[in-house]
């Protein structure tokens, strides 16, 4: 499987409001990755990293922010659901 990331990549970070998701999202944004949205169920409407909107679902993030790539930082018991949602 090839993973291609380029200038057109628009990233959604699942679990962005958690410790690991927030840390890595900030690092990716500082490196130049277009972090366009985060997903944390129940926390939709927040903004993180000064301007990144948080949505309740990946579907909302894709529709509203145009995300086309996902990275997952959720607790292990929730990982399968996060993978299936993305």
C-alpha positions as CSV (number, residue, x, y, z in Angstrom):
1,X,0.0,0.0,0.0
2,X,1.3,3.4,-0.9
3,X,0.7,6.4,1.3
4,X,0.9,9.7,-0.7
5,X,1.0,13.0,1.1
6,X,1.5,16.2,-0.7
7,X,0.4,19.9,-0.9
8,X,-3.2,18.8,-1.5
9,X,-3.4,16.8,1.8
10,X,-6.1,18.2,4.1
11,X,-5.8,16.4,7.5
12,X,-8.4,15.6,10.1
13,X,-7.0,14.5,13.5
14,X,-9.3,12.1,15.3
15,X,-8.8,12.6,19.0
16,X,-7.4,16.1,18.6
17,X,-8.6,17.2,22.1
18,X,-6.6,14.5,23.8
19,X,-3.1,14.8,25.1
20,X,-1.4,12.8,22.3
21,X,-3.7,14.1,19.5
22,X,-3.2,17.7,20.5
23,X,0.5,17.4,20.8
24,X,1.0,15.7,17.5
25,X,-1.5,17.9,15.7
26,X,0.5,21.0,16.8
27,X,3.8,19.4,15.7
28,X,2.3,18.5,12.2
29,X,0.9,22.0,11.8
30,X,4.3,23.5,12.8
31,X,5.9,21.3,10.1
32,X,3.6,22.6,7.5
33,X,0.8,20.0,7.3
34,X,-2.6,21.5,6.6
35,X,-4.5,20.4,9.7
36,X,-8.0,21.5,8.7
37,X,-10.1,19.8,11.4
38,X,-10.2,17.7,14.5
39,X,-12.8,15.1,15.6
40,X,-13.7,14.5,19.2
41,X,-17.3,13.2,19.8
42,X,-19.2,15.5,22.1
43,X,-16.7,18.4,21.7
44,X,-17.9,19.7,18.3
45,X,-17.8,23.5,18.0
46,X,-14.5,24.0,19.8
47,X,-11.4,25.5,18.2
48,X,-7.9,24.1,18.9
49,X,-4.5,25.3,17.8
50,X,-6.0,28.8,17.6
51,X,-8.0,28.1,14.4
52,X,-8.7,24.4,13.8
53,X,-12.4,23.5,14.2
54,X,-13.4,20.4,16.1
55,X,-16.3,18.3,14.9
56,X,-18.3,15.4,16.4
57,X,-17.8,13.1,13.4
58,X,-15.4,12.6,10.5
59,X,-18.3,12.9,8.1
60,X,-18.9,16.5,9.4
61,X,-15.2,17.3,9.1
62,X,-15.1,16.1,5.5
63,X,-18.2,18.0,4.6
64,X,-17.4,21.3,6.4
65,X,-13.6,21.5,6.2
66,X,-12.8,19.4,3.1
67,X,-10.6,16.9,4.9
68,X,-9.3,14.2,2.7
69,X,-6.8,12.4,5.0
70,X,-7.2,11.2,8.6
71,X,-4.8,10.3,11.4
72,X,-6.0,8.6,14.6
73,X,-5.0,9.4,18.2
74,X,-7.7,7.7,20.3
75,X,-7.6,5.3,23.3
76,X,-7.2,1.7,22.3
77,X,-10.7,0.6,23.1
78,X,-12.1,3.2,20.7
79,X,-9.6,2.6,17.9
80,X,-11.7,0.2,15.8
81,X,-14.6,2.6,15.7
82,X,-12.3,5.4,14.8
83,X,-10.8,3.4,11.9
84,X,-14.2,2.4,10.6
85,X,-15.4,6.0,10.8
86,X,-12.5,7.3,8.9
